[in-house]
């Protein structure tokens, strides 16, 4: 047989390495698949300066948004210390209702005026990273502030949307001021968005993966390096106000059990189907949400319904952090976990449909944690011996991976948010992979892509 024809490398390094002399392989370029050229975003000194500045600004905005959120929570529910859920539970029924009704008035009037006077302007980080669309500074800031206020008063939405958006718009503005090209601007916007998320949850690695896996779509060195630097800088910067610790404290270092392994195989596909249903609900209400004059009253009605349900289930107030922590700690009965699993996504899409803006990361996480805890308790009737918190952790990761269509980001998020779970890595990986595969095969949308067409109105 003739010798195969040697083809030139398809992975030439651009820019060329500083060391011009190549090693003894005879290759003139680095052929490692993730270490080729810079792609559409050249990693120039000017770009790196913009990455560092974006990280600092994203961290400061993250701290500012969380300071606003915390202040509103304490004023709205009249508590000085402790968790948000305990503050809501200790507040009177009247105070709970008033807080959400006030949120409905502020949100309705605020969003109506904001959208009227910034019509046609964009304030969606995902869209900007994917399409290169320009972000509006006034609309982004107004959207972020209103979002944190209504969430602080009890709206069932995620707190990460505001810092994520402000990180993205910071990257967009810095790209323009420093004269970066279109490819560099898209990458910088993606880095800023991931950095905003990293800053408020103290998850620098997950923030970088969010940038690469979700917003850019590839994990290569020219993407991973600026993403890591931006998220790391933002996380450190946010320590000026936020604590340098895991979001969910006190979660035990659960041991691996054979029961959890088998359960992960069985539960993964089920969770994937649930994620598809949730994404479809999110997409439906996003494309049929209140707009124009109806947005003046729609949040008041939606938040009023949530206030009524919250008289019985105060865990539904806010982004769902309390639901997640209780499930991770193994707290809650079979019935309570079932109710929270059903109601949390419903009240979340109710808030979205009213025209409210906010994140979906923690609501998705809390839905998965409650579902995992419920299915795990039921499984324990057949095969006892595994703590319920194990199933909640696995369910949260699987639901988040399928919902975001980003299994690596979901796994790292759960590990960084809890600072534990490494002993459960195998069932975490199995359930998350299966759930994501099923969701991708059945539908393929995510909690981010399913909302896009409606968010620029």
Steps between C-alpha positions, in 0.01 A plus 500: 500500500628848424599714793227742608552851378597729783264795512592837640369582845152648515566649841761763434557725800386856439666704632825308473665391828784715635737202478560461129701175520268199493552179699629176346165375374563689181166669525489867439182560697315398814251230398324450832134552402419757767824696459491620141446855382309765686194464277288805429612678818869587496645498852685829464639706791210742455251214525666369819482845655128508417456153656655616828292817509183306419572261787542787745187681382294178495611424856407848619160484333446154645571629849278805442208289373525267799519796740180634344333159519594447866386848599162452333457158663562637848270799447227295337481227761631682806788280609859588589688171484464143383391360165241648269274197543504529879423871466200426279376225733523728804319786325124524544267391224399860441860612463571222250204605289580871520862440398400320183221744416746787533734306272217470248441875500869591479569240235193575290552875486878469473502250214228686311693828512837337434378312194311800369796737516762244390294334228715311252800494732635163609577367846559127457848363574448166324383661177792743503753219545343279233416756232724794582202733558582821681379535858331814630658639815184683627266209434742248649546701819127568538414135435758383754392735777130418456578129492689504830232713669211268415703188583594654833128550566426136423459450123586144397795576269876457509726772636786429255340660193581857608875454571530279192343774286708778657817298445403452136416866439826601669689278256300646211581858596867430570533323164365809328713745698819300437429448131474121501368324192173304478649163597680644800185685606289183497756312707536789744121524543488125569786528750325789675174306529673194645699721734182663633360158585831392654518809718162465672524127567877482565537243220794611282544167321128461430487859377780429253329182383172691463684735265662223297237226497182708473581845362788415264431132442860375492755425770834591348800676648427833324154495661578334833791727592318837482188340651698374800683829550181707475302276737787477746552877509125561539472250785789655693368851436155408634660402832490870588140428603422132449647221716763268355309182572262249346140608447356190667681450827490193720426241232655172623768317308265218407648155425442311179252211522396230250141619538593849379680358197201296387262787574708739287461272198124478546433860601719673241266447202195592710661826607590570137133474399398727787760753383348497151157575646640783709686652204185484289307679774768768520496544123120520483463769764800691365336523157157584642603721788329825586618802304386856443238635741408155644845483659382774738271254678622152401784485758259614771262216413775237466680602818165511678439136405847412626428688824188290552680170440790623711279526805513121512836442331732794576788299351372613158597863566819617333739303282463165678824497698321374811340212309840394369677512837224314683500227235881473505483460878240226465214698650139480389236230475400309189188714459676833558772423246237398245304820554810719474615317187165566333441855623846655466519483118135605473539816708824576318337492157208696644742778595669485159168513319405818684782680323748476786869447431731279700719192491408134477812334637393466865133426421622219274741381768229505768258312276762231442591480869135459605437245224816307589406501868145382424610221266777405742263471795273280291800290392609464863177314572634227269871534573568684828833619633590803286447851642234701318748783449695276261202472269433873524858582394484260206156624397609865515804438279302293251217753473743787461708318239195409293339841546810694397616234248836535669592194709855610590384838625222338701730250668759760594228737623365241743850421627598865545165609643521234773877453533431128522364210294826365357433154643178497296672589175409180316121511560507878446664451161273210402174674585604834351622344177187287459267790578679729256504236224128434539411869504719564196351208307139581587515876447840666519405846628638640823369742763702764316435430132128441557449862612700693243244617247287670763758671715586799283147644505 
